Structure formats: C-alpha cells, structure tokens
Amino acid sequence: MRTHFWLSRRTFLGATGAAVVAAALPRPVSAQAPVIKLGTLTPLTGAGGSYGPSMRKAMEFVVQEVNAAGGVLGRQVQLVSEDDQTSPEAAVRAARKLIDVDRVAAIMGTWASAVTTAVAPLCWESKTFLTTVSGSDTITQLPHQGYLIRTQPNTHLQIGKLAEFLIALKVKRVFVLGAQTPFAIPSQKRLQELLPKGGCEVVGAVVYDKDKNTFRSEIDQALRAKPDMIYLNGYTPDCTVLLKELYKAGYAGARIAQGYAVNQKLLESMPAEVSDGTYAASPSPAVESAGYKRLAKFLGNSDLDPYSCQCHDHASLVVLAIARAKGEASGTAIRDTVRKISQGAGVKVDSAVEGLKLLAQGQEINYEGASGPCDFTEIGDILDCKIRIDQAQGAKLKFVKMI
C-alpha cells in the first residue's frame, strides 16, 4: 500500500495557529523550490500491524509541523509511505520502489529485524539513509557504511536489562521459546552469559517457526525442563498461541515477553486468566519530555508505544540533518551530519521546528526527542536506554518498575 502524505502550509497553519513559529523561520525563496522526498516503511499489516499505523502518523506529525513552519530552508517535505507487511520479501519490493521510483533521501521506521536486515543492503548500495526501530545486534554489524542508525536498544542493552530483572525476581530456571528471527539466538546467548552471575540458569531453548498453528511439541519440551520462568521471545500472533497452550498445559510458572508481543491487543484476544501474571519488557520513551507530550496530544493517546516515539524522532533527526547540511537532501548528507545535531554541546531541542529555527540562526543543537536522547555509536547503535516492565493483570498492563 502506498500513501503520499501532503499538507499545504496554509491549511495546516489555519488548523494549528502556528503562524508565530512560521514567521521565525526562513520563508521559501521560490514557489518552485523542489520538495524533499522522504520514505516511511512501517508494518501497516502483518505481525507488526498494531504498531505501523501509529508509527507512520508520528512521522506525518513532524512533517506537518515542519511544513507549516516554512519547511527545510524553504523546501516543503513530502512523505511517501509504504507497507512492509512485516515481511522481508514485501519490504524489499517496497524499498526498491522508494529508492528507484520515488528517489527518497531516507527510509524511516522499519520495525522487524528481518525486514531491516533485508532492506539495509539496498539502502547502503544506493546511498539512501535508513532509520530503524529493530533490535537485533546483527543489524549494525552489517557493512552499512554509516547509512543506518537505530533508536531501538540492541540485544546487548535490552537483554542485559531483562537479565537484571529476572535475577531480581530470584528465578532459578529459565527456558527460552524464541521465534526464528535475527533477535532470537543473540538474546538466548546473552541470557546464558548473564543469568549465571545471579544464581540463575537457562535450562533449555527452542527456536520455532512463528507461522505454525500450534506449538504443543515446543511447550512439551519446555515443561520437561521444569522451568520457573519461560521467556517468550516472539511476536503477538505466535505469543498469543503460546500463552493459550501453556495455560491448557497447566504451566503455573512465570512468563515474560517483549512488550511488542505481549501488548493490549494480545490481552484483549484471550480470557484474563490466560495472560494474568505475564511480564512485558519494553524500551521506555521519555514520557516526561515536551516532545512526548506533544506527540501524545496529536495521536490522542497518553500512553504511547516506544516505536511511535522513535519514529517521531527519526523524522526529526532526518530533517534537522538535511538543514545542518545546508539543505542537501541526500543519504550521504544525512549520514555525515546526523550526529552533529543529535549529540554534543549544542542547545538542547525537542522538536524539529525549534531545531530548524536555531540552525537558521547559525547555532548548534542537540536534539533529544519523544524517545529520549539520540546519541549513537560509530556503528549506529543508541548508547543507552531505560526498560519499562509491565505485568498483565485483569487484561490490562500494569506498571511494575523501570530499569
């Protein structure tokens, strides 16, 4: 599915009253100034379909604000949106169109690690910048030549925090049920490395085909190991089946999963007694930041998922990098300037519009957005994160702690 997102400057100003901000930014030097084309590639359908629409809307919000305030050095921004279907094959087709037909400077918002792994080579080979919320360690280990950053903490960071929580719970025997994804094996190895330091052990692991209709044999194997905690490292559809079959099998131990798998959609799909007690671990956005609050108001949701917040920051980082590169809308220019506007001693800003205004005045900026600080390593990993732990109680996720 393809969507061209365009909003006239006059229309949005009338709707938002942003004329004061617009006046502070450079006016278009010419009505014929070429637009800046940016691509979004989010999971509007498939296993990630509960997140993709909001992720896309978060990027549209940034573009609306920027265009209403005069654009990037007088140039309007146009989003061309595609659905990756949470499928590497579909994602490659969509990315090829964005690169070859639409000629976007950046592709933003890939979610599944398998999708990002598939489209990343297309991006670095064409010098198209790629921003992602995928977590697998292997992504930034690809030879991407700097044409990739991710705002999602990698396996090393995420599983380190998860292990810390499991040790604090004083569980002793953990079994891992992981979908066949780039995230599965590194997660298992990281747990095997860390848990023994806290008196816990991984007593077994199974990597399964997430598209199966039943996981009875995998569950039987897990229960034979007598775990007191099962880590469900999959997506919403397969974790839905796993939780139901664990319940039918009489498993009474603890369960933990990633927050993108055990979410409100999953809880609403089954009786509360099936999911009750299951922990969910998610990277936490900067919930107290002005950027988060503005985005929450726009989306009409006070409890935003981390991926929408990260995608808000993807769009902000890209337009600010283009502005810092004196308007050069290319993947190479974004690559070479994105860290100059997101880390360092510049003035802290939490919106693209605020950053554009300061850049136009010749000032340096340090963007920190709805997802938090955007400081990246040389290979594109986010430097730090906070992990939020929730627990299913009565078909709702209840906050437990922040790590």
C-alpha positions in Angstrom: 0.0 0.0 0.0 1.3 3.4 -1.0 0.4 6.7 0.6 1.7 10.2 -0.5 1.3 12.4 2.5 1.0 16.1 1.7 -0.5 19.0 3.6 -0.5 22.6 2.4 1.2 25.1 4.5 -1.9 27.4 4.5 -4.2 24.6 5.6 -2.1 23.5 8.5 -1.4 27.0 9.8 -5.2 27.6 9.8 -5.7 24.4 11.8 -2.9 24.8 14.3 -2.3 28.5 14.7 1.4 28.0 14.1 1.9 31.4 12.3 4.2 32.7 15.0 6.6 29.9 14.6 6.5 30.1 10.9 7.4 33.7 10.9 10.6 32.9 12.8 11.8 30.5 10.1 13.1 31.3 6.6 10.4 31.8 4.0 10.5 29.8 0.8 12.8 31.5 -1.7 10.8 30.3 -4.6 7.4 28.7 -5.2 9.3 26.3 -7.4 11.7 25.0 -4.8 11.8 21.2 -5.1 10.3 19.2 -2.4 12.3 16.9 -0.1 11.1 13.3 -0.5 11.4 11.0 2.5 10.1 7.5 2.7 8.4 5.6 5.5 8.5 1.8 5.6 6.4 0.6 8.5 4.4 -2.6 9.3 0.8 -1.5 8.5 -0.2 -5.2 8.2 1.3 -8.5 9.4 2.7 -9.3 12.9 3.6 -5.7 13.5 0.4 -4.2 12.1 -0.8 -3.0 15.5 2.2 -0.6 15.6 2.8 0.5 12.0 -0.1 3.0 11.6 0.8 5.0 14.7 4.5 4.9 13.7 3.6 6.4 10.3 1.3 9.1 11.9 4.1 10.1 14.2 6.3 10.9 11.2 3.5 12.6 9.5 3.1 14.9 12.6 6.7 16.0 12.3 6.3 16.8 8.6 3.1 18.7 9.2 4.8 20.9 11.8 7.9 21.5 9.6 5.9 22.3 6.5 3.6 24.6 8.4 6.6 26.5 9.7 8.2 27.1 6.3 9.8 23.7 5.5 13.5 23.0 5.5 15.3 26.1 4.2 12.2 27.0 2.3 11.6 23.5 0.9 8.5 21.5 1.7 8.9 17.9 2.9 6.8 15.1 1.2 6.4 11.7 2.8 6.0 8.6 0.6 4.7 5.8 2.7 4.8 2.0 2.1 3.7 -1.0 4.0 6.4 -3.6 4.7 3.7 -6.1 5.7 6.2 -7.3 8.4 7.6 -9.4 5.6 11.2 -9.2 4.3 10.1 -10.0 0.7 7.3 -7.3 0.7 9.7 -4.9 2.3 12.4 -5.3 -0.4 9.8 -4.6 -3.1 8.6 -1.5 -1.3 12.1 -0.3 -0.5 13.1 -0.8 -4.1 10.2 1.4 -5.2 11.0 4.1 -2.7 14.7 4.2 -3.8 14.3 3.7 -7.6 11.0 5.4 -8.4 10.4 7.9 -5.6 14.1 8.7 -5.1 13.7 9.4 -1.4 16.7 10.6 0.6 15.9 8.4 3.6 13.7 5.4 4.5 12.4 5.6 8.0 10.7 3.3 10.5 11.5 -0.3 9.7 10.3 -2.5 12.6 11.0 -6.2 12.3 14.7 -7.1 12.4 14.3 -9.5 9.5 12.8 -6.6 7.5 15.6 -4.3 8.3 18.2 -6.9 7.6 16.6 -7.4 4.1 16.3 -3.8 3.1 19.6 -2.4 4.6 21.8 -3.5 1.7 19.5 -1.8 -0.8 19.9 1.4 1.2 23.7 1.5 1.6 24.2 0.4 -2.0 22.0 3.3 -3.2 23.4 5.7 -0.5 19.9 6.0 1.0 19.8 6.7 4.7 17.9 4.2 6.9 16.5 4.7 10.3 15.1 1.7 12.2 13.5 0.5 15.5 14.8 -3.0 15.1 16.8 -4.5 17.9 18.9 -7.4 16.6 22.7 -6.9 17.2 23.4 -8.2 13.7 21.8 -5.1 12.1 24.5 -2.6 13.0 27.2 -5.2 12.4 26.3 -5.1 8.7 28.7 -3.3 6.4 26.3 -0.3 6.1 29.0 2.3 5.7 27.2 4.7 8.1 23.9 4.8 6.2 22.0 3.3 9.2 21.1 4.3 12.7 18.7 2.7 15.1 16.9 4.3 18.1 15.9 0.9 19.5 18.3 -0.5 22.0 20.2 -3.5 20.6 20.1 -7.1 22.1 23.1 -6.4 24.3 21.3 -3.5 26.0 17.8 -5.0 26.1 18.7 -8.4 27.3 21.1 -7.0 29.8 18.2 -5.2 31.5 15.9 -8.2 31.2 18.5 -10.4 32.9 18.8 -7.8 35.7 15.1 -8.0 36.2 15.0 -11.9 36.2 17.8 -12.0 38.7 15.9 -9.5 41.0 12.9 -11.8 40.8 15.1 -14.6 42.1 14.0 -17.1 39.4 16.4 -20.0 39.1 15.4 -21.9 35.9 14.6 -20.1 32.7 13.5 -21.7 29.4 13.6 -19.7 26.2 10.9 -20.1 23.5 12.1 -17.9 20.6 10.7 -17.3 17.1 13.1 -17.8 14.2 14.3 -14.1 13.9 17.6 -12.4 13.9 16.8 -11.4 17.5 16.4 -15.0 18.9 19.8 -16.6 19.1 21.7 -13.4 20.3 19.1 -13.0 23.0 19.5 -16.6 24.2 23.3 -16.3 24.2 23.2 -13.1 26.2 20.9 -14.6 28.8 23.2 -17.7 29.1 26.1 -15.3 29.7 24.4 -13.1 32.3 22.0 -15.2 34.3 24.6 -17.5 36.0 26.1 -14.4 37.6 22.9 -14.0 39.6 22.4 -17.7 40.5 20.1 -18.4 37.6 20.5 -20.6 34.5 19.0 -21.1 31.1 17.8 -24.8 31.3 16.8 -25.0 27.6 15.8 -23.2 24.5 13.8 -23.9 21.4 13.7 -21.7 18.2 10.4 -22.2 16.5 8.7 -21.3 13.2 6.5 -18.4 14.1 3.9 -19.2 11.4 2.9 -22.6 12.9 -0.7 -23.0 14.2 0.4 -24.9 17.3 3.5 -25.2 19.5 2.5 -28.2 21.5 5.8 -30.0 20.9 7.8 -27.0 21.8 5.8 -26.5 25.0 6.2 -30.2 26.0 10.0 -29.8 25.6 9.9 -26.6 27.7 7.9 -28.2 30.5 10.2 -31.2 30.7 13.0 -28.9 31.7 10.9 -27.8 34.8 11.4 -24.0 34.4 10.1 -21.5 36.9 10.2 -18.8 34.2 9.6 -19.0 30.4 10.8 -16.3 28.1 8.5 -15.9 25.1 10.7 -14.2 22.5 8.3 -13.9 19.6 5.6 -11.7 18.1 2.0 -11.1 19.0 0.4 -13.8 16.9 2.7 -16.6 18.0 2.8 -15.5 21.6 -1.0 -15.5 21.6 -0.9 -19.2 20.7 1.9 -20.0 23.2 0.1 -18.4 26.1 -3.1 -20.2 25.4 -1.3 -23.6 25.1 0.8 -23.0 28.2 -2.4 -22.3 30.1 -4.0 -25.5 28.7 -0.9 -27.5 29.6 -1.2 -26.4 33.3 2.0 -24.4 33.4 2.0 -22.5 36.7 5.3 -20.7 36.5 6.2 -17.2 35.5 6.3 -15.8 31.9 8.0 -12.8 30.4 8.0 -11.4 26.8 8.9 -8.4 24.8 6.3 -5.6 25.1 5.8 -5.5 21.3 4.5 -9.1 21.6 2.5 -9.0 24.8 0.5 -5.9 24.3 -3.0 -4.7 24.8 -4.1 -6.2 21.6 -3.0 -9.6 22.8 -4.6 -9.2 26.2 -7.9 -8.4 24.6 -7.8 -11.5 22.5 -8.0 -14.0 25.4 -9.5 -14.5 28.8 -7.7 -12.6 31.5 -6.7 -15.8 33.4 -4.7 -16.9 30.4 -2.4 -13.9 30.4 -2.5 -12.8 34.0 0.9 -12.5 35.6 2.8 -12.3 32.3 5.6 -9.7 32.3 6.3 -7.4 29.3 9.6 -5.6 28.8 9.7 -2.5 26.6 12.2 0.3 25.9 10.7 3.3 27.6 10.1 6.6 25.8 10.9 9.9 27.5 7.4 10.2 29.0 8.1 13.5 30.8 9.5 15.3 27.8 7.8 18.0 25.9 8.3 16.1 22.7 6.4 13.1 24.1 3.6 15.2 25.4 3.1 17.0 22.0 3.0 13.7 20.1 0.6 12.1 22.7 -1.7 15.0 22.2 -1.6 14.7 18.4 -2.2 11.0 18.5 -4.9 11.3 21.1 -3.1 8.7 23.3 -1.4 9.4 26.7 0.3 6.0 26.7 2.4 5.9 23.6 4.3 2.8 22.4 8.1 3.3 22.1 8.1 2.8 18.3 5.8 5.7 17.5 8.1 7.9 19.7 11.2 6.6 18.0 9.6 7.3 14.5 8.8 10.8 15.6 12.5 11.2 16.3 13.5 9.5 13.0 11.7 12.2 11.0 13.0 15.0 13.2 16.6 13.8 13.0 16.5 13.4 9.2 15.0 16.9 8.5 17.4 18.5 11.0 20.4 16.7 9.4 19.3 18.0 6.0 19.1 21.5 7.4 22.5 21.2 9.0 23.9 20.1 5.6 22.7 23.4 4.2 19.7 21.8 2.5 21.4 18.9 0.8 18.7 16.2 0.8 20.8 13.1 0.2 21.5 10.0 2.2 25.2 10.9 2.3 24.5 14.4 3.7 22.2 12.9 6.4 24.8 10.3 7.3 27.5 13.0 7.7 25.5 15.4 9.7 23.0 13.4 11.9 25.4 13.2 14.8 26.2 16.9 14.6 22.6 17.7 15.5 21.9 14.9 18.0 24.8 14.8 20.3 27.3 17.2 21.6 27.4 20.6 23.3 24.7 22.3 21.2 21.4 23.8 22.5 19.0 21.1 23.6 15.9 21.0 21.5 12.9 18.6 21.5 11.2 19.5 18.2 12.3 19.7 14.6 10.7 23.2 14.3 12.7 24.5 17.3 15.9 23.0 15.9 15.4 24.4 12.4 14.9 27.9 13.9 18.2 27.7 15.8 20.1 26.2 12.9 18.9 29.1 10.7 20.4 31.4 13.3 23.8 29.7 13.0 23.5 27.9 16.3 24.5 24.3 17.1 21.8 22.0 18.5 21.5 18.7 20.4 18.2 17.0 19.6 16.5 14.9 22.3 13.0 13.8 21.4 10.0 11.8 22.4 12.1 8.7 22.8 14.8 10.3 24.8 18.4 11.2 24.0 19.5 10.3 20.4 23.2 9.6 20.9 24.7 7.0 18.6 27.8 4.9 18.5 30.0 4.8 15.4 28.1 1.8 14.0 24.7 3.4 14.7 23.6 1.9 18.0 21.8 4.0 20.5 24.1 4.5 23.5 21.7 3.9 26.4 18.0 3.2 27.3 15.6 2.6 30.0 13.4 -0.6 30.0 9.9 -0.5 31.4 8.5 -3.6 33.0 4.7 -4.1 33.0 2.6 -7.1 34.1 -0.7 -8.4 32.8 -3.4 -8.0 35.4 -7.1 -8.4 34.5 -6.5 -8.0 30.8 -4.6 -4.7 31.4 -0.9 -4.0 31.5 0.1 -2.6 34.9 3.4 -0.8 35.5 5.9 -2.7 37.7 9.2 -0.9 37.5 11.7 1.0 35.4 15.2 -0.5 34.9 
